Amino acid sequence: MSVLRDIRKEAGLSQSDFAALFQVDQTTVSKWERGISCPDPNLGLLISERFGVSLDKIYRNPLSFDTLSLPIHTDFQPNHPDRSTEERPETFTTNFREIAYFLENANEGSSLVSDRDIQDSFLAIKVIGNSMEPRFCEGDIALILRGNREYDGQICAVCINGGAARIFRMTRHQNGVSLISLNPSSEPIFIPRSELERGKTIIVGRVVGLRARIR
């Protein structure tokens, strides 16, 4: 990514100086300049703001930086099409800046360098029922960063026994995971590790954003 080298040299900075500005190591800057890797979205925004260079120039315009629309699912299952998106083509409209804001972990954003990456990496799910009240209420839209990991202590979307994705707080154990509702009237659900390994229960990803309805 020679544009970053040009930015650095125009500012009279060494690779070490540039790395120190953004709290990364010199090797990372070298990889950026050689096109081996790219700055994650949060760092891209910082570089853009500090040096007055547009993001499309930094990333060689792989992102439109316009609005992005994700279909809103009410009955998402990883292995089956969601007919609800055909019957009611509601969309979750976002943009690259909002996506970067949602990501707390910079490493998760490092691969999101095109519109297609974002479309493939995120999922919008409409909350059904009251099991996650008061934080997530029926009709709210949760933004999910896809990933089949056991996110200990995180709010996640999970498909149980082939059912539609539902939202829970996940707690990891040696022999499985517990799916906990925020509404105290709902009992926790324990999922044995064998079910996870067989794909009977699927962790879709973790919740990184929320659009709540005005009540």
HELIX and SHEET records of a PDB file:
HELIX    1   1 SER A    2  GLU A   10  1                                   9    
HELIX    2   2 GLN A   15  LEU A   21  1                                   7    
HELIX    3   3 GLN A   26  ARG A   34  1                                   9    
HELIX    4   4 PRO A   41  PHE A   51  1                                  11    
HELIX    5   5 LEU A   55  ILE A   58  1                                   4    
HELIX    6   6 SER A   84  GLU A   87  1                                   4    
HELIX    7   7 PHE A   96  PHE A  102  1                                   7    
HELIX    8   8 ALA A  106  GLY A  109  1                                   4    
HELIX    9   9 ASP A  115  SER A  121  1                                   7    
HELIX   10  10 ARG A  193  ARG A  198  1                                   6    
SHEET    1   A 9 THR A  91  THR A  94  0                                        
SHEET    2   A 9 LEU A  68  HIS A  73 -1                                        
SHEET    3   A 9 PHE A 122  LYS A 126  1                                        
SHEET    4   A 9 ILE A 141  ARG A 146 -1                                        
SHEET    5   A 9 ILE A 202  ARG A 211 -1                                        
SHEET    6   A 9 ILE A 155  CYS A 159 -1                                        
SHEET    7   A 9 ARG A 166  HIS A 173 -1                                        
SHEET    8   A 9 GLY A 176  ILE A 180 -1                                        
SHEET    9   A 9 ILE A 189  PRO A 192 -1                                        
END                                                                             
